[in-house]
Structures are given as C-alpha cells and as structure tokens.
Amino acid sequence: MGYTKQRTICKVSNVYIKMNGADFDVPIRYDVIAVNASEEGTLNVNWLKNAFEYVLN
C-alpha cells in the first residue's frame, strides 16, 4: 500500500475519531486485507496486521 493511500486512510480515521469522540491517546492499528484471485479462480486472502504507522503529512 502506497504512501498516498496510507495518508488518505489516516485522514479518514481522524474524521471518524473526531465524530465519535474518541481520544488520540487510544492506540490505533491499521490492518490491510489483501484479496487476490489465482488463474484457477481461487481467492487468496492475506491479513496484514499493523500494516502501517499513522501518517501525518
């Protein structure tokens, strides 16, 4: 996942936090679920826990 997409996700999470009254002192973890289809049509799912850190800029 590229820097721009990470930054966008972090901006959206800021809005969510502000709208729901959460505190910035609460740890936030960004997971990524990657789904890929093989040529045979089977799906491969990868769960990347704590995939990236919070991006400010």
Order of alpha helices (4+ residues) and beta strands (2+ residues): alpha-beta-beta
